[in-house]
Amino acid sequence: MRPERLDEIVGQRHILGDGRLLQRLLAADRLGSILLFGPPGTGKTTLARLLAKESKQRFRQLNAVTSGVKDLRQVLEEAADALRAGGERTLLFIDEIHRFNRSQQDALLPDVEDGVVTLVGATTSNPYFAVNNSLVSRSQVFQLEPLDGDDIRVLLQRAITDSTRGLGDTAIEITDDAMDFIARTCDGDARRALTALEVGVRSSPDSPVRYDLELARESMQRHGAAYDTDAHYDTTSALIKSVRGSDADAATYWLARMLEGGEDIRFLCRRLVILSSEDIGNADPQALQLAVACMQACEFIGLPECQLTLSQTINYLACAPKSNAATVAIGEARNDIREDRIVPIPRHLRDAHYQGASALGHGDGYQYSHDAADGVAAQEYLGIDRQYYRPTDRGFEAELQQRIERIRERLNGKE
């Protein structure tokens, strides 16, 4: 069921739609080196073949897992010979390009820069982490997304009816729930979906083949969710942003993804402790206490039981009132210091506990706060008019907001 034209590719409209960059480059005959980044089964190899066809170039393919520098140099020499002999250009497709080491990737640079080959690299890992910066900087990066359920259904229906490239020579009666099951459980992987369809059809002795939900379940082999370096960072980001956004259900799901992927529990706990201060802060001071208690409990009991503690903590943090006032405060203060806004320490606040301090005037005029009304002495503590901490009106911070207003009035001598 491999497409023969670009317009036959299902999905990926964000890069293949009319007027998109890739289409414009092809139309202008300006296709340069590109990196295709996406999960398995999203059409990276197929797209590379069609790009060669559309741009009228020779197609050569290497797999970085099985090919070495010798294989690479041979293909590059052939491409140079073809270009010199008749001006025929070569599109070199390297699958799993991130598996090439640095020297192998560097070996591509001269021929990429000289236009000897149009490089199309495919990777399931984020190229900004997995591919040499020098190669990334010379390439356009296109991210391919998992296919959605509707796209998978289109592919399945096409495979059932196409007698040339699909299963159209076999009478198939597929139920809606079977098709929905495959579309839902293939994780956006067209290859898995089509394989499940073919396995079920080819293994059935019936004619016509009745492809029902039971057959779909047998044919679709489930596997654990992929959890590589990219998934680690992306899922962590999704978890934190879901908690920050107060979506307890989403946060629970992303927590489950991380646990199923084998995430380091200590890493998870550290992120929750950080999040409780960064995104909740004094709107609910108990959030930090709970996050620290969660960290200690997880260290004490371990998996699988600590998933209960993590779930409890995640859901509490998601439902807690949110404030980043403390985060903003320390950020602004440190930024002032980095930009050389260094404020001299007022003399009355300086250390006066050593011999000779009085001669320098250190500590002179200092007012002991506990002797003042409400424990707030009306004196300068910073020396400039600057407010860093601005409490929100959410949760406990609403009370702090009122308190700090009264305190600042006292400090400024307005009471």
NUPA-472852 format. One record per residue (C-alpha): residue number from 1; residue in one letter; x, y, z. Coordinates in pm, 1 decimal. Example, Ala and Ser with C-alpha at 12.3 -4.5 7.8 and 13.67 -1.06 7.14 Angstrom:
2
n->1	res->A	px->1230.0	py->-450.0	pz->780.0;
n->2	res->S	px->1367.0	py->-106.0	pz->714.0;
***
This chain:
415
n->1	res->M	px->0.0	py->0.0	pz->0.0;
n->2	res->R	px->293.7	py->232.7	pz->-49.6;
n->3	res->P	px->173.2	py->555.9	pz->-217.6;
n->4	res->E	px->302.8	py->632.9	pz->-566.3;
n->5	res->R	px->235.2	py->1008.8	pz->-555.0;
n->6	res->L	px->261.3	py->1271.5	pz->-286.1;
n->7	res->D	px->-110.8	py->1340.7	pz->-301.2;
n->8	res->E	px->-175.9	py->977.1	pz->-207.3;
n->9	res->I	px->-5.2	py->1017.6	pz->129.7;
n->10	res->V	px->-259.3	py->1010.5	pz->408.8;
n->11	res->G	px->-209.3	py->1262.6	pz->687.5;
n->12	res->Q	px->85.6	py->1499.1	pz->740.9;
n->13	res->R	px->-109.1	py->1790.3	pz->592.2;
n->14	res->H	px->92.0	py->2027.9	pz->811.2;
n->15	res->I	px->393.0	py->1967.4	pz->585.2;
n->16	res->L	px->234.3	py->1833.0	pz->265.1;
n->17	res->G	px->-67.0	py->2059.2	pz->231.0;
n->18	res->D	px->-96.3	py->2309.6	pz->-52.1;
n->19	res->G	px->130.0	py->2608.0	pz->-1.0;
n->20	res->R	px->338.3	py->2443.3	pz->268.6;
n->21	res->L	px->716.8	py->2480.3	pz->264.8;
n->22	res->L	px->793.3	py->2131.9	pz->135.1;
n->23	res->Q	px->550.6	py->2171.8	pz->-154.8;
n->24	res->R	px->696.0	py->2513.1	pz->-236.6;
n->25	res->L	px->1050.0	py->2377.2	pz->-240.2;
n->26	res->L	px->948.2	py->2102.3	pz->-481.3;
n->27	res->A	px->759.0	py->2342.0	pz->-706.8;
n->28	res->A	px->1061.0	py->2573.2	pz->-723.3;
n->29	res->D	px->1302.9	py->2280.8	pz->-771.7;
n->30	res->R	px->1487.2	py->2399.1	pz->-461.7;
n->31	res->L	px->1466.8	py->2085.5	pz->-250.8;
n->32	res->G	px->1767.3	py->2077.0	pz->-21.1;
n->33	res->S	px->1870.7	py->1842.7	pz->254.8;
n->34	res->I	px->1599.4	py->1764.6	pz->505.4;
n->35	res->L	px->1555.7	py->1566.3	pz->826.8;
n->36	res->L	px->1229.8	py->1378.1	pz->881.4;
n->37	res->F	px->1154.3	py->1330.9	pz->1248.6;
n->38	res->G	px->866.8	py->1121.5	pz->1378.3;
n->39	res->P	px->752.6	py->792.2	pz->1530.4;
n->40	res->P	px->749.6	py->464.3	pz->1336.8;
n->41	res->G	px->484.4	py->414.4	pz->1072.2;
n->42	res->T	px->432.5	py->780.3	pz->983.4;
n->43	res->G	px->566.6	py->750.8	pz->629.2;
n->44	res->K	px->924.6	py->876.3	pz->647.8;
n->45	res->T	px->1065.2	py->621.3	pz->399.9;
n->46	res->T	px->770.3	py->657.8	pz->164.7;
n->47	res->L	px->800.5	py->1035.7	pz->169.2;
n->48	res->A	px->1172.0	py->1015.0	pz->89.4;
n->49	res->R	px->1105.5	py->792.1	pz->-213.2;
n->50	res->L	px->836.5	py->1025.0	pz->-342.7;
n->51	res->L	px->1056.3	py->1331.3	pz->-292.6;
n->52	res->A	px->1318.1	py->1167.9	pz->-514.8;
n->53	res->K	px->1051.0	py->1089.1	pz->-773.0;
n->54	res->E	px->897.4	py->1437.4	pz->-765.2;
n->55	res->S	px->1236.8	py->1608.8	pz->-789.6;
n->56	res->K	px->1356.5	py->1366.4	pz->-1061.1;
n->57	res->Q	px->1656.0	py->1239.4	pz->-867.4;
n->58	res->R	px->1817.2	py->898.8	pz->-830.1;
n->59	res->F	px->1709.5	py->734.3	pz->-504.7;
n->60	res->R	px->1970.4	py->565.3	pz->-290.5;
n->61	res->Q	px->1906.6	py->429.9	pz->56.4;
n->62	res->L	px->2125.6	py->340.3	pz->352.9;
n->63	res->N	px->2037.8	py->224.9	pz->701.5;
n->64	res->A	px->2259.1	py->374.7	pz->969.1;
n->65	res->V	px->2227.7	py->58.5	pz->1178.8;
n->66	res->T	px->2381.3	py->-171.9	pz->916.1;
n->67	res->S	px->2591.5	py->67.6	pz->707.5;
n->68	res->G	px->2935.4	py->203.0	pz->783.4;
n->69	res->V	px->3163.5	py->475.5	pz->652.6;
n->70	res->K	px->3276.3	py->250.1	pz->364.3;
n->71	res->D	px->2917.6	py->206.4	pz->242.3;
n->72	res->L	px->2853.9	py->577.2	pz->280.5;
n->73	res->R	px->3163.1	py->679.2	pz->83.2;
n->74	res->Q	px->3075.6	py->435.5	pz->-195.7;
n->75	res->V	px->2728.9	py->588.8	pz->-237.1;
n->76	res->L	px->2872.9	py->940.2	pz->-227.0;
n->77	res->E	px->3133.6	py->855.0	pz->-492.7;
n->78	res->E	px->2862.6	py->705.8	pz->-716.6;
n->79	res->A	px->2655.5	py->1022.3	pz->-669.7;
n->80	res->A	px->2951.7	py->1240.9	pz->-764.5;
n->81	res->D	px->3020.1	py->1027.9	pz->-1075.4;
n->82	res->A	px->2655.2	py->1046.3	pz->-1183.7;
n->83	res->L	px->2653.4	py->1423.1	pz->-1138.6;
n->84	res->R	px->2972.7	py->1467.1	pz->-1342.2;
n->85	res->A	px->2867.4	py->1224.1	pz->-1615.3;
n->86	res->G	px->2523.3	py->1351.7	pz->-1697.3;
n->87	res->G	px->2417.2	py->1597.6	pz->-1435.1;
n->88	res->E	px->2187.8	py->1342.6	pz->-1269.2;
n->89	res->R	px->2129.7	py->1430.4	pz->-906.9;
n->90	res->T	px->2103.0	py->1180.2	pz->-622.4;
n->91	res->L	px->1871.7	py->1182.7	pz->-324.3;
n->92	res->L	px->2039.1	py->987.8	pz->-44.9;
n->93	res->F	px->1796.2	py->857.2	pz->215.3;
n->94	res->I	px->1954.5	py->749.1	pz->544.2;
n->95	res->D	px->1717.1	py->571.6	pz->777.5;
n->96	res->E	px->1784.3	py->597.8	pz->1152.3;
n->97	res->I	px->2044.1	py->864.8	pz->1081.5;
n->98	res->H	px->2083.4	py->933.0	pz->1452.7;
n->99	res->R	px->2252.9	py->590.8	pz->1478.7;
n->100	res->F	px->2549.4	py->720.2	pz->1278.0;
n->101	res->N	px->2828.0	py->833.6	pz->1508.9;
n->102	res->R	px->2975.6	py->1182.0	pz->1487.5;
n->103	res->S	px->3249.1	py->1090.5	pz->1238.4;
n->104	res->Q	px->3000.2	py->918.5	pz->1009.0;
n->105	res->Q	px->2767.8	py->1217.3	pz->1018.8;
n->106	res->D	px->3060.5	py->1453.7	pz->957.6;
n->107	res->A	px->3155.9	py->1249.9	pz->649.8;
n->108	res->L	px->2831.9	py->1366.8	pz->489.0;
n->109	res->L	px->2898.9	py->1737.2	pz->528.8;
n->110	res->P	px->3125.5	py->1811.5	pz->226.6;
n->111	res->D	px->2894.4	py->1640.5	pz->-23.3;
n->112	res->V	px->2584.8	py->1793.1	pz->133.6;
n->113	res->E	px->2737.5	py->2140.7	pz->116.8;
n->114	res->D	px->2859.1	py->2090.0	pz->-244.1;
n->115	res->G	px->2521.0	py->1960.7	pz->-358.1;
n->116	res->V	px->2655.8	py->1620.4	pz->-459.8;
n->117	res->V	px->2359.7	py->1460.8	pz->-280.7;
n->118	res->T	px->2029.2	py->1577.8	pz->-146.5;
n->119	res->L	px->2026.4	py->1425.9	pz->198.6;
n->120	res->V	px->1701.8	py->1302.6	pz->349.3;
n->121	res->G	px->1762.9	py->1168.6	pz->697.1;
n->122	res->A	px->1496.0	py->987.1	pz->895.7;
n->123	res->T	px->1497.1	py->953.5	pz->1271.2;
n->124	res->T	px->1260.4	py->864.9	pz->1551.0;
n->125	res->S	px->1467.0	py->1078.6	pz->1788.8;
n->126	res->N	px->1459.6	py->1455.0	pz->1810.7;
n->127	res->P	px->1731.9	py->1563.4	pz->1563.9;
n->128	res->Y	px->1815.8	py->1866.8	pz->1776.0;
n->129	res->F	px->1941.7	py->1620.4	pz->2037.2;
n->130	res->A	px->2044.5	py->1319.8	pz->1827.0;
n->131	res->V	px->2201.2	py->1464.4	pz->1510.3;
n->132	res->N	px->2517.1	py->1676.7	pz->1482.5;
n->133	res->N	px->2446.2	py->2049.1	pz->1499.3;
n->134	res->S	px->2646.7	py->2104.4	pz->1181.3;
n->135	res->L	px->2416.8	py->1867.4	pz->991.4;
n->136	res->V	px->2097.9	py->2006.2	pz->1147.0;
n->137	res->S	px->2199.3	py->2360.9	pz->1057.3;
n->138	res->R	px->2232.7	py->2261.3	pz->691.3;
n->139	res->S	px->1893.8	py->2089.1	pz->675.7;
n->140	res->Q	px->1524.6	py->2167.6	pz->698.8;
n->141	res->V	px->1363.4	py->1973.1	pz->982.3;
n->142	res->F	px->1012.0	py->1837.7	pz->931.0;
n->143	res->Q	px->827.5	py->1662.0	pz->1211.3;
n->144	res->L	px->584.0	py->1388.6	pz->1109.7;
n->145	res->E	px->294.4	py->1326.0	pz->1347.6;
n->146	res->P	px->119.7	py->995.7	pz->1430.1;
n->147	res->L	px->-181.7	py->944.6	pz->1207.2;
n->148	res->D	px->-519.4	py->1010.6	pz->1364.5;
n->149	res->G	px->-805.0	py->760.9	pz->1367.5;
n->150	res->D	px->-969.6	py->898.9	pz->1055.5;
n->151	res->D	px->-644.5	py->871.7	pz->858.0;
n->152	res->I	px->-598.8	py->510.3	pz->968.0;
n->153	res->R	px->-953.9	py->425.0	pz->860.8;
n->154	res->V	px->-886.8	py->575.9	pz->518.1;
n->155	res->L	px->-574.9	py->360.5	pz->483.4;
n->156	res->L	px->-756.4	py->45.2	pz->592.4;
n->157	res->Q	px->-1043.4	py->105.6	pz->351.7;
n->158	res->R	px->-796.7	py->173.8	pz->71.0;
n->159	res->A	px->-611.5	py->-149.9	pz->145.2;
n->160	res->I	px->-936.8	py->-349.1	pz->142.5;
n->161	res->T	px->-1045.4	py->-217.3	pz->-197.3;
n->162	res->D	px->-712.2	py->-188.7	pz->-383.7;
n->163	res->S	px->-652.0	py->-511.9	pz->-575.5;
n->164	res->T	px->-312.4	py->-402.8	pz->-708.9;
n->165	res->R	px->-129.2	py->-294.5	pz->-396.1;
n->166	res->G	px->-371.6	py->-410.5	pz->-128.7;
n->167	res->L	px->-614.1	py->-689.7	pz->-45.3;
n->168	res->G	px->-876.4	py->-607.6	pz->-304.5;
n->169	res->D	px->-847.5	py->-955.8	pz->-457.9;
n->170	res->T	px->-992.1	py->-1100.9	pz->-136.8;
n->171	res->A	px->-1355.3	py->-1064.5	pz->-31.5;
n->172	res->I	px->-1347.7	py->-892.7	pz->308.6;
n->173	res->E	px->-1632.9	py->-793.2	pz->536.2;
n->174	res->I	px->-1488.5	py->-573.3	pz->810.1;
n->175	res->T	px->-1703.3	py->-452.9	pz->1096.9;
n->176	res->D	px->-1701.9	py->-94.2	pz->1216.4;
n->177	res->D	px->-1590.8	py->-189.7	pz->1567.2;
n->178	res->A	px->-1296.8	py->-387.8	pz->1424.6;
n->179	res->M	px->-1185.3	py->-93.1	pz->1215.5;
n->180	res->D	px->-1230.3	py->142.1	pz->1511.7;
n->181	res->F	px->-1026.9	py->-92.2	pz->1732.1;
n->182	res->I	px->-733.3	py->-98.2	pz->1490.1;
n->183	res->A	px->-748.6	py->279.0	pz->1439.3;
n->184	res->R	px->-752.7	py->333.7	pz->1814.6;
n->185	res->T	px->-484.1	py->87.1	pz->1921.1;
n->186	res->C	px->-222.3	py->119.9	pz->1646.1;
n->187	res->D	px->-84.1	py->436.5	pz->1810.3;
n->188	res->G	px->-100.4	py->627.7	pz->1482.9;
n->189	res->D	px->133.1	py->376.0	pz->1315.4;
n->190	res->A	px->9.7	py->302.8	pz->961.7;
n->191	res->R	px->244.0	py->6.3	pz->929.7;
n->192	res->R	px->102.8	py->-162.8	pz->1239.5;
n->193	res->A	px->-254.1	py->-99.2	pz->1127.9;
n->194	res->L	px->-200.8	py->-242.7	pz->779.7;
n->195	res->T	px->-6.0	py->-538.2	pz->916.9;
n->196	res->A	px->-288.4	py->-619.6	pz->1157.9;
n->197	res->L	px->-535.8	py->-608.6	pz->872.4;
n->198	res->E	px->-323.8	py->-830.6	pz->649.6;
n->199	res->V	px->-244.6	py->-1082.6	pz->923.9;
n->200	res->G	px->-611.4	py->-1122.7	pz->1005.1;
n->201	res->V	px->-716.4	py->-1158.3	pz->641.5;
n->202	res->R	px->-437.2	py->-1395.5	pz->535.3;
n->203	res->S	px->-483.8	py->-1619.6	pz->839.6;
n->204	res->S	px->-858.9	py->-1655.6	pz->801.4;
n->205	res->P	px->-988.1	py->-1969.2	pz->622.6;
n->206	res->D	px->-1327.7	py->-1810.3	pz->558.3;
n->207	res->S	px->-1446.4	py->-1670.8	pz->228.0;
n->208	res->P	px->-1550.0	py->-1400.3	pz->239.4;
n->209	res->V	px->-1330.5	py->-1307.1	pz->534.5;
n->210	res->R	px->-1533.7	py->-1172.5	pz->822.3;
n->211	res->Y	px->-1298.9	py->-933.9	pz->996.3;
n->212	res->D	px->-1468.7	py->-869.2	pz->1330.3;
n->213	res->L	px->-1352.1	py->-729.0	pz->1663.8;
n->214	res->E	px->-1229.4	py->-1066.3	pz->1787.5;
n->215	res->L	px->-1010.0	py->-1113.2	pz->1481.0;
n->216	res->A	px->-884.2	py->-756.6	pz->1515.1;
n->217	res->R	px->-783.5	py->-819.0	pz->1877.4;
n->218	res->E	px->-594.5	py->-1133.6	pz->1779.2;
n->219	res->S	px->-419.1	py->-962.4	pz->1488.4;
n->220	res->M	px->-320.6	py->-642.0	pz->1666.5;
n->221	res->Q	px->-36.2	py->-730.9	pz->1897.0;
n->222	res->R	px->-13.7	py->-474.6	pz->2171.2;
n->223	res->H	px->320.8	py->-346.2	pz->2289.9;
n->224	res->G	px->433.0	py->-107.7	pz->2557.5;
n->225	res->A	px->430.2	py->260.0	pz->2477.3;
n->226	res->A	px->763.0	py->381.4	pz->2341.1;
n->227	res->Y	px->951.5	py->574.3	pz->2606.0;
n->228	res->D	px->1284.5	py->698.7	pz->2477.0;
n->229	res->T	px->1474.8	py->1016.6	pz->2555.7;
n->230	res->D	px->1233.8	py->1233.0	pz->2357.9;
n->231	res->A	px->933.5	py->1072.9	pz->2527.5;
n->232	res->H	px->1097.7	py->1130.7	pz->2865.4;
n->233	res->Y	px->1123.2	py->1505.3	pz->2811.0;
n->234	res->D	px->793.4	py->1545.5	pz->2626.1;
n->235	res->T	px->590.2	py->1343.8	pz->2877.1;
n->236	res->T	px->751.8	py->1523.3	pz->3169.3;
n->237	res->S	px->660.1	py->1853.0	pz->3005.3;
n->238	res->A	px->301.5	py->1733.4	pz->2949.4;
n->239	res->L	px->271.9	py->1624.9	pz->3313.0;
n->240	res->I	px->399.8	py->1952.6	pz->3453.6;
n->241	res->K	px->185.3	py->2163.7	pz->3221.7;
n->242	res->S	px->-123.7	py->1955.3	pz->3303.5;
n->243	res->V	px->-72.3	py->2006.1	pz->3676.7;
n->244	res->R	px->-5.0	py->2375.6	pz->3620.7;
n->245	res->G	px->-323.6	py->2390.1	pz->3413.9;
n->246	res->S	px->-521.6	py->2220.8	pz->3695.2;
n->247	res->D	px->-624.9	py->1922.5	pz->3479.8;
n->248	res->A	px->-607.9	py->1632.2	pz->3726.5;
n->249	res->D	px->-723.2	py->1375.7	pz->3469.7;
n->250	res->A	px->-457.4	py->1466.3	pz->3215.5;
n->251	res->A	px->-191.7	py->1475.2	pz->3487.5;
n->252	res->T	px->-291.8	py->1126.2	pz->3602.2;
n->253	res->Y	px->-266.6	py->992.6	pz->3247.5;
n->254	res->W	px->79.3	py->1140.2	pz->3187.9;
n->255	res->L	px->191.7	py->1004.0	pz->3525.0;
n->256	res->A	px->72.6	py->659.3	pz->3414.6;
n->257	res->R	px->262.2	py->694.7	pz->3084.8;
n->258	res->M	px->579.5	py->775.8	pz->3274.3;
n->259	res->L	px->535.0	py->483.7	pz->3513.6;
n->260	res->E	px->462.5	py->240.5	pz->3228.5;
n->261	res->G	px->770.0	py->371.9	pz->3048.6;
n->262	res->G	px->991.9	py->294.2	pz->3345.9;
n->263	res->E	px->1057.6	py->654.1	pz->3450.3;
n->264	res->D	px->1299.0	py->711.8	pz->3738.5;
n->265	res->I	px->1083.2	py->765.6	pz->4048.1;
n->266	res->R	px->1338.8	py->997.3	pz->4206.5;
n->267	res->F	px->1330.7	py->1218.0	pz->3897.6;
n->268	res->L	px->950.6	py->1228.1	pz->3915.3;
n->269	res->C	px->957.1	py->1324.7	pz->4282.0;
n->270	res->R	px->1213.0	py->1599.1	pz->4226.0;
n->271	res->R	px->994.9	py->1748.7	pz->3955.0;
n->272	res->L	px->692.5	py->1746.9	pz->4185.2;
n->273	res->V	px->883.8	py->1921.9	pz->4463.3;
n->274	res->I	px->1002.4	py->2186.3	pz->4217.5;
n->275	res->L	px->653.7	py->2224.8	pz->4069.7;
n->276	res->S	px->493.2	py->2273.9	pz->4411.2;
n->277	res->S	px->707.0	py->2583.6	pz->4466.6;
n->278	res->E	px->719.6	py->2705.3	pz->4107.6;
n->279	res->D	px->351.2	py->2683.3	pz->4016.8;
n->280	res->I	px->161.4	py->2666.8	pz->4347.9;
n->281	res->G	px->381.8	py->2844.8	pz->4596.8;
n->282	res->N	px->210.1	py->3026.9	pz->4879.0;
n->283	res->A	px->-131.9	py->2990.6	pz->4723.1;
n->284	res->D	px->-121.9	py->2654.2	pz->4904.4;
n->285	res->P	px->190.9	py->2615.7	pz->5121.0;
n->286	res->Q	px->83.4	py->2261.8	pz->5207.5;
n->287	res->A	px->159.5	py->2157.1	pz->4848.5;
n->288	res->L	px->533.6	py->2170.1	pz->4913.0;
n->289	res->Q	px->495.1	py->1968.6	pz->5231.7;
n->290	res->L	px->293.8	py->1704.4	pz->5048.3;
n->291	res->A	px->545.6	py->1687.0	pz->4762.0;
n->292	res->V	px->835.1	py->1639.5	pz->5003.4;
n->293	res->A	px->635.3	py->1376.8	pz->5194.6;
n->294	res->C	px->565.1	py->1203.3	pz->4863.0;
n->295	res->M	px->936.7	py->1199.4	pz->4783.7;
n->296	res->Q	px->1014.5	py->1043.9	pz->5122.2;
n->297	res->A	px->733.5	py->789.7	pz->5094.7;
n->298	res->C	px->839.0	py->682.3	pz->4745.0;
n->299	res->E	px->1197.1	py->638.8	pz->4864.1;
n->300	res->F	px->1070.2	py->432.6	pz->5157.3;
n->301	res->I	px->820.9	py->198.4	pz->4987.5;
n->302	res->G	px->923.6	py->195.7	pz->4618.9;
n->303	res->L	px->725.2	py->56.6	pz->4327.7;
n->304	res->P	px->462.9	py->-63.7	pz->4267.5;
n->305	res->E	px->297.1	py->71.7	pz->4582.3;
n->306	res->C	px->439.3	py->422.6	pz->4555.6;
n->307	res->Q	px->223.8	py->477.7	pz->4247.1;
n->308	res->L	px->-58.2	py->536.6	pz->4496.3;
n->309	res->T	px->136.9	py->811.0	pz->4669.7;
n->310	res->L	px->231.3	py->967.5	pz->4337.2;
n->311	res->S	px->-129.7	py->962.5	pz->4219.0;
n->312	res->Q	px->-248.3	py->1122.3	pz->4543.0;
n->313	res->T	px->15.6	py->1393.2	pz->4518.1;
n->314	res->I	px->-35.7	py->1463.4	pz->4147.4;
n->315	res->N	px->-409.2	py->1506.9	pz->4192.3;
n->316	res->Y	px->-369.2	py->1730.3	pz->4496.8;
n->317	res->L	px->-120.0	py->1952.8	pz->4317.3;
n->318	res->A	px->-343.5	py->1973.3	pz->4009.8;
n->319	res->C	px->-643.2	py->2081.6	pz->4219.3;
n->320	res->A	px->-449.0	py->2325.5	pz->4438.0;
n->321	res->P	px->-477.5	py->2702.3	pz->4374.8;
n->322	res->K	px->-191.0	py->2825.0	pz->4158.1;
n->323	res->S	px->58.4	py->3107.4	pz->4198.6;
n->324	res->N	px->399.9	py->3177.8	pz->4051.3;
n->325	res->A	px->446.9	py->3497.3	pz->4253.1;
n->326	res->A	px->741.6	py->3355.5	pz->4450.1;
n->327	res->T	px->898.1	py->3225.0	pz->4126.6;
n->328	res->V	px->866.4	py->3564.7	pz->3958.8;
n->329	res->A	px->999.7	py->3741.0	pz->4269.6;
n->330	res->I	px->1329.8	py->3555.0	pz->4289.6;
n->331	res->G	px->1368.9	py->3572.6	pz->3911.0;
n->332	res->E	px->1333.5	py->3951.7	pz->3907.8;
n->333	res->A	px->1566.3	py->3996.8	pz->4205.7;
n->334	res->R	px->1840.0	py->3781.7	pz->4054.2;
n->335	res->N	px->1798.1	py->3956.3	pz->3719.6;
n->336	res->D	px->1854.9	py->4291.4	pz->3892.8;
n->337	res->I	px->2176.3	py->4160.2	pz->4043.2;
n->338	res->R	px->2296.8	py->4017.4	pz->3711.3;
n->339	res->E	px->2237.6	py->4354.4	pz->3550.7;
n->340	res->D	px->2462.2	py->4517.3	pz->3811.8;
n->341	res->R	px->2186.8	py->4675.4	pz->4016.8;
n->342	res->I	px->2388.2	py->4611.5	pz->4330.9;
n->343	res->V	px->2232.8	py->4775.9	pz->4634.1;
n->344	res->P	px->2468.2	py->4858.4	pz->4925.4;
n->345	res->I	px->2364.2	py->4697.8	pz->5252.3;
n->346	res->P	px->2223.4	py->4966.6	pz->5484.4;
n->347	res->R	px->2461.9	py->5034.1	pz->5775.3;
n->348	res->H	px->2203.7	py->4956.9	pz->6041.7;
n->349	res->L	px->2159.1	py->4604.7	pz->5894.5;
n->350	res->R	px->2527.1	py->4519.4	pz->5879.3;
n->351	res->D	px->2692.0	py->4273.2	pz->6117.3;
n->352	res->A	px->2770.6	py->4440.4	pz->6449.8;
n->353	res->H	px->2893.7	py->4137.8	pz->6642.8;
n->354	res->Y	px->3266.8	py->4187.3	pz->6605.8;
n->355	res->Q	px->3515.8	py->4420.9	pz->6762.7;
n->356	res->G	px->3542.9	py->4741.3	pz->6567.3;
n->357	res->A	px->3197.2	py->4720.4	pz->6408.1;
n->358	res->S	px->3068.7	py->5009.0	pz->6618.0;
n->359	res->A	px->3354.6	py->5228.1	pz->6498.4;
n->360	res->L	px->3232.6	py->5169.4	pz->6144.2;
n->361	res->G	px->2879.0	py->5252.8	pz->6239.3;
n->362	res->H	px->2754.7	py->4902.6	pz->6166.7;
n->363	res->G	px->2427.8	py->4828.6	pz->6343.0;
n->364	res->D	px->2371.2	py->5190.7	pz->6449.6;
n->365	res->G	px->1999.6	py->5269.8	pz->6460.5;
n->366	res->Y	px->1883.1	py->4915.7	pz->6407.9;
n->367	res->Q	px->1534.9	py->4854.5	pz->6551.5;
n->368	res->Y	px->1461.9	py->4511.9	pz->6693.4;
n->369	res->S	px->1141.8	py->4402.0	pz->6521.5;
n->370	res->H	px->1003.2	py->4209.9	pz->6818.6;
n->371	res->D	px->994.3	py->4530.7	pz->7017.9;
n->372	res->A	px->775.4	py->4700.5	pz->6760.6;
n->373	res->A	px->397.5	py->4687.0	pz->6730.2;
n->374	res->D	px->282.5	py->4377.5	pz->6538.7;
n->375	res->G	px->649.6	py->4273.4	pz->6517.1;
n->376	res->V	px->715.4	py->4512.0	pz->6224.8;
n->377	res->A	px->973.5	py->4786.9	pz->6276.8;
n->378	res->A	px->938.3	py->5088.8	pz->6046.1;
n->379	res->Q	px->1288.2	py->5099.9	pz->5901.2;
n->380	res->E	px->1462.9	py->5053.4	pz->5566.7;
n->381	res->Y	px->1562.2	py->4698.0	pz->5478.6;
n->382	res->L	px->1655.1	py->4739.7	pz->5111.5;
n->383	res->G	px->1736.1	py->5104.8	pz->5060.4;
n->384	res->I	px->1548.4	py->5140.9	pz->4731.5;
n->385	res->D	px->1182.2	py->5139.1	pz->4636.4;
n->386	res->R	px->1145.5	py->4796.4	pz->4480.0;
n->387	res->Q	px->874.1	py->4531.8	pz->4517.6;
n->388	res->Y	px->953.4	py->4178.3	pz->4412.5;
n->389	res->Y	px->691.1	py->3966.3	pz->4583.0;
n->390	res->R	px->342.7	py->4040.6	pz->4454.6;
n->391	res->P	px->99.7	py->3785.0	pz->4601.6;
n->392	res->T	px->-199.0	py->3681.3	pz->4394.4;
n->393	res->D	px->-557.1	py->3679.0	pz->4518.2;
n->394	res->R	px->-576.1	py->3298.7	pz->4499.2;
n->395	res->G	px->-579.4	py->3056.1	pz->4790.9;
n->396	res->F	px->-379.6	py->3139.6	pz->5101.4;
n->397	res->E	px->-188.7	py->3403.4	pz->4907.1;
n->398	res->A	px->-498.3	py->3625.2	pz->4914.3;
n->399	res->E	px->-444.7	py->3654.0	pz->5290.3;
n->400	res->L	px->-73.7	py->3719.3	pz->5237.7;
n->401	res->Q	px->-165.8	py->3990.1	pz->4989.5;
n->402	res->Q	px->-359.7	py->4178.1	pz->5256.4;
n->403	res->R	px->-86.1	py->4122.5	pz->5513.4;
n->404	res->I	px->195.2	py->4241.6	pz->5289.5;
n->405	res->E	px->1.6	py->4557.1	pz->5203.0;
n->406	res->R	px->-28.4	py->4640.5	pz->5573.0;
n->407	res->I	px->338.9	py->4553.6	pz->5633.1;
n->408	res->R	px->457.0	py->4776.0	pz->5349.0;
n->409	res->E	px->251.3	py->5064.6	pz->5479.0;
n->410	res->R	px->416.1	py->5022.6	pz->5820.7;
n->411	res->L	px->764.0	py->4997.2	pz->5667.7;
n->412	res->N	px->701.0	py->5311.9	pz->5465.5;
n->413	res->G	px->590.7	py->5496.3	pz->5778.3;
n->414	res->K	px->229.4	py->5533.2	pz->5666.4;
n->415	res->E	px->93.3	py->5383.6	pz->5991.1;
***
